[in-house]
Amino acid sequence: RVGDSVTLPCDGSAYRGTPIEQTYIKWETDEIPVYEFIYGNSTPGPGFENRTEIPLEKIQLGDFSLILNHTLSSDQRFYRCSHQRGSERGSSLGRVNLTVTGMLFLFVQF
């Protein structure tokens, strides 16, 4: 529902235990950054300030799911999660379609 919080799932279990200082997680939509966790520092994308987070304890467990607070109707779109470790090339971990209505959220993961 518009104004609520939602969690966009991202399974990073293959990277469980990676040191935080070597972890780079990126959430984006249409090539626009939504949220980046870069070696211990988090940065929200434009329009997502004070609305996005991934708890540090979840990152350490390999759960890179993004919490999006205070949803807006304009948040309706596809989101992509990717991970990069150290200097390795980034790898896509999945895509999520968020549909926002006045009553409910619908998630479809590909």
ABEGO torsion letter per residue (X at the ends): XBGBBBBBBBBAAAABGBBAAABBBBBBBGGBBABBBBGGBBBBBBGABGABBBBAAAAAAGBABBBBBGBBAAABEBBBBBBBBEABBBBBAEBBBBBBBAABBBBBBX
